[in-house]
Amino acid sequence: MSYLSEICRRGRDANPFFLLMGIEIGTYGNGEAELFMPVRPDMHNGVGWLQGGLFTALCDEAMALALFTVLEEDAAIATISECTSFLQGARNGRITATGKVVKKGRRVAFMEGFVKSEDGTTLTETRASFAIMPKRQKA
């Protein structure tokens, strides 16, 4: 069963990272997706801000989910490059990551993503490319 089918069937239980981080799935389809995550004290770095890698990881997951919505049923993907600009930190609340397909080729997709605070402030901007591995044909 494909990842997208599992998400449709089981929701966040299909992804162990979603469970670990308390991520909720918002809307997804047509090359776009949104995820929500609470900012908890156990996610803070040593000076009390959400650890930066968690912004990137959340956005990566939103972009991956967005990409899965435009792929063949059993295609696989892998992030091959990613760059995040950190515009503002977060200490608490619920953040939202959105991912969008910018351009999809046969083997590579170019993506963009944003993480925003509850009041709509953009916290991070991410650009990424994903390798696309089509489903394997049975011999």
C-alpha positions in Angstrom: 0.0 0.0 0.0 1.3 3.5 -0.9 2.2 6.2 1.7 -0.7 8.4 0.5 -3.1 5.5 0.8 -1.9 4.8 4.3 -2.3 8.5 5.3 -5.8 8.4 3.9 -6.6 5.3 5.8 -4.8 5.8 9.1 -4.1 9.5 9.3 -1.1 10.5 11.3 -0.7 7.0 12.6 0.8 6.1 9.2 3.9 8.2 10.1 5.8 7.5 13.3 7.4 11.0 13.2 4.0 12.6 13.2 3.1 10.7 16.4 6.4 11.5 18.1 6.1 15.2 17.3 2.3 15.6 17.8 1.8 16.5 14.1 -1.7 16.8 12.8 -2.6 16.5 9.1 -4.5 19.4 7.6 -5.7 19.5 4.0 -3.8 17.9 1.2 -4.3 17.3 -2.5 -3.4 18.7 -6.0 0.2 19.2 -5.1 -0.3 21.0 -1.8 -0.4 20.0 1.8 -0.5 21.4 5.3 0.6 20.1 8.7 0.2 21.4 12.2 2.6 20.9 15.1 2.5 22.1 18.7 5.7 23.8 20.0 6.5 22.0 23.3 9.2 22.8 25.8 10.9 19.4 25.1 11.4 20.7 21.5 13.3 23.7 22.6 17.0 24.3 22.1 19.3 25.4 25.0 18.1 29.0 24.9 14.4 28.3 24.8 13.5 28.5 21.1 12.1 25.7 18.9 15.1 23.8 17.7 15.7 24.9 14.1 15.9 21.4 12.6 12.3 20.8 13.6 11.1 23.7 11.4 12.9 22.0 8.5 11.7 18.5 9.3 8.1 19.6 9.6 8.3 21.5 6.3 10.0 18.6 4.6 7.1 16.4 5.7 4.6 18.9 4.3 6.4 19.1 1.0 6.7 15.3 0.7 2.9 14.9 1.4 2.2 17.5 -1.2 4.3 15.7 -3.7 2.7 12.3 -3.0 -0.6 13.8 -4.1 0.6 14.1 -7.7 2.5 10.9 -8.1 1.6 7.4 -9.3 0.2 5.1 -6.6 3.5 3.2 -5.7 6.1 5.8 -6.6 8.7 6.6 -3.9 10.6 9.8 -3.2 13.7 11.0 -1.4 14.8 14.5 -0.5 18.0 15.3 -2.5 18.5 18.9 -1.5 16.9 21.4 0.9 17.6 24.9 2.0 15.7 26.7 4.8 15.8 30.4 5.6 15.0 31.0 9.3 13.1 34.3 9.6 11.8 34.2 13.1 11.8 31.8 16.0 9.0 30.2 18.0 8.8 29.4 21.8 5.2 28.1 22.0 1.9 27.8 20.2 1.0 25.8 17.2 2.9 26.2 13.9 1.7 25.4 10.4 3.8 24.0 7.6 2.6 24.2 4.0 4.2 22.4 1.1 3.7 23.0 -2.6 4.9 21.4 -5.8 6.6 24.1 -7.9 7.6 21.9 -10.8 7.4 18.1 -11.3 9.5 16.3 -13.8 9.8 12.6 -14.5 12.7 12.1 -12.0 12.9 15.3 -9.9 10.4 17.6 -8.3 11.0 21.1 -7.1 9.1 22.1 -4.0 8.6 25.1 -1.7 7.4 25.2 1.9 6.7 27.7 4.6 6.2 27.5 8.4 4.0 30.1 10.0 2.9 31.0 13.5 -0.7 31.0 14.7 -1.0 34.7 13.8 0.2 34.0 10.2 3.8 35.3 10.6 6.2 33.5 8.3 8.9 31.8 10.4 10.8 29.9 7.8 10.9 29.5 4.0 12.2 26.3 2.5 13.1 25.2 -1.1 13.8 21.6 -1.8 14.2 19.1 -4.6 13.0 15.5 -4.4 14.1 12.5 -6.4 11.1 10.6 -7.9 11.4 6.8 -8.2 8.6 5.4 -10.3 6.9 2.2 -9.2 8.8 -0.9 -10.3 7.3 -3.0 -13.0 6.8 -6.7 -12.1 8.9 -9.1 -14.2 
